[in-house]
Amino acid sequence: MKTLVSKLADKSREDRITGLAAEVTFFAVLSLFPGLLLFAAAVGWFETLLGHDVASRSKTAVLEFLGTILTERASPTIDAVRALFEGQGGRLLTTAALIAFWTLSTGFAALIRALDQIYGLVERRSWLNVRLTAFVLAVGTVLILIVVVISVVVGPLLGDGQALAGRIGMGEYFSFVWDWLRAPIAFALLVLWATTIFHLGPDRSSRAAWAHDLPGGLLAAVLLLVVSYGFNVYLRVASALDQVLGVLGGGLLLMIWLYFLSLAMLAGGELNSVLRARFRRA
């Protein structure tokens, strides 16, 4: 275990993972508002399936999160996002949404290039092929985010365990299991999402089995949760310094958060790369 950690640290320095994370963060910032546009459109579309209350709470959760990060001084930006949410009305396949998907895919294209370098691969696919792969990953990310936000952040997807048990005629045991399994299921989706990126993103002549990309997906998912939780705790502590942070404080905090999220994803790729080298030597 100690040897694995040491090799992981050495390879991360060799690949300049911090610099790669900065590059991915730059494109992630550019993709942020297109991503919010797609989130708004997708939630509006899900509203017909899940009801107005669930969709409304999902949008409120996102607005509150942005308000926490960007601070009250960025209220025009928050108002713009709120207007965007109110104006989508479930129109997921509009020209603006397709353009937003393409812009969002720019961030994933940067992640693909970073993973190619980490895996020691030369990108042989055409520009269009890479962008289409990034586009598919962007679509999947929006859908996974919707499910996670609705099921965990704003409450159960189909109601709490007791309400759902009564609805389908099940007992209290089902209620207990449903209430406790929501979070593990959301975590499993996060692991699946990260594993899919590691499996489909890099340009490999022969695809390894999905199980070979799972260790990196698991590490990335854990680090993503640790970073997000730590960032939330930091914001609670730093809220008293809001006046000191000034107008740029919220934007800087947002970039720092995205930077550490990028590091978390690339760390998962580094783990897969180290393990794959081990398997080839064995």
Residue pairs with C-beta under 8 A, 6 or more apart in sequence:
4 274
7 274
8 267
8 270
8 271
8 274
11 270
11 273
11 274
12 267
12 270
15 117
15 118
15 270
17 118
17 263
17 266
17 267
17 270
18 263
20 114
20 117
20 118
20 262
20 266
21 114
21 259
21 262
21 263
21 266
22 259
22 262
23 110
23 113
23 114
24 107
24 110
24 111
24 114
24 262
24 265
24 266
25 255
25 258
25 259
25 262
26 110
27 106
27 107
27 109
27 110
28 107
28 110
28 258
28 261
28 262
29 254
29 255
29 258
30 103
30 106
30 107
31 103
31 104
31 106
31 107
32 254
32 258
33 81
34 99
34 100
34 101
34 103
34 104
35 100
35 104
35 142
36 62
36 81
36 84
37 84
37 88
37 96
37 97
37 100
38 92
38 97
38 100
38 101
38 104
38 138
38 142
39 62
39 142
39 145
39 146
40 59
40 81
40 84
40 85
40 88
41 88
41 90
41 91
41 92
41 94
41 97
42 92
42 142
42 143
42 146
43 55
43 58
43 59
43 85
43 88
43 146
44 55
44 85
44 88
44 89
44 90
44 91
44 92
45 90
45 91
45 92
46 54
46 55
46 146
46 150
47 54
47 55
47 90
48 90
50 150
50 157
54 150
54 154
54 155
54 157
57 154
57 155
58 146
58 149
58 150
58 153
58 154
59 85
60 154
61 149
61 153
61 154
62 81
62 85
62 149
63 78
63 81
63 82
63 85
66 77
66 78
66 81
67 78
68 235
69 235
69 250
69 253
69 254
69 257
70 77
70 78
70 250
70 251
70 254
71 242
71 245
71 249
71 250
73 246
73 247
73 250
74 247
74 250
74 251
91 97
101 135
101 138
101 139
102 131
102 135
104 138
104 141
104 142
105 131
105 134
105 135
105 137
105 138
106 134
107 134
107 138
108 133
108 134
108 135
108 137
108 138
108 141
108 197
108 201
109 130
109 131
109 134
111 134
111 197
111 201
111 262
111 265
112 123
112 130
112 133
112 134
112 201
112 202
112 203
113 123
114 266
114 269
115 197
115 198
115 201
115 202
115 266
115 269
116 122
116 123
116 202
116 203
118 266
118 269
118 270
118 273
119 202
119 204
119 269
119 272
119 273
119 276
120 273
121 202
121 203
121 204
122 203
123 130
123 203
124 203
125 133
125 203
130 203
133 200
133 201
136 200
137 196
137 197
137 200
137 201
140 193
140 196
141 193
144 189
144 190
144 192
144 193
147 157
147 186
147 189
148 186
148 189
148 190
150 157
151 157
151 182
151 185
151 186
152 182
152 183
152 186
156 163
156 164
156 178
156 179
156 182
157 182
158 164
158 167
159 167
160 175
160 178
160 179
161 174
161 175
161 176
161 177
161 178
161 179
162 172
162 175
164 170
164 174
164 175
164 178
165 171
165 172
165 174
165 175
165 178
187 221
187 225
190 221
190 224
190 225
191 214
191 217
191 218
191 221
192 217
193 217
193 221
194 216
194 217
194 218
194 220
194 221
194 224
194 265
194 268
195 210
195 213
195 214
195 216
195 217
195 218
196 217
197 217
197 265
198 213
198 216
198 217
198 220
198 268
198 269
198 272
199 207
199 208
199 210
199 213
202 269
208 276
212 272
212 275
212 276
212 279
213 272
215 268
215 271
215 272
215 275
216 268
216 269
216 270
216 271
216 272
216 275
217 268
218 268
219 267
219 268
219 271
220 264
220 265
220 267
220 268
220 269
221 268
223 263
223 264
223 267
223 268
224 261
224 264
224 265
226 264
227 257
227 260
227 261
227 263
227 264
228 257
228 261
231 253
231 256
231 257
231 260
235 253
238 245
238 253
242 249
245 252
245 253
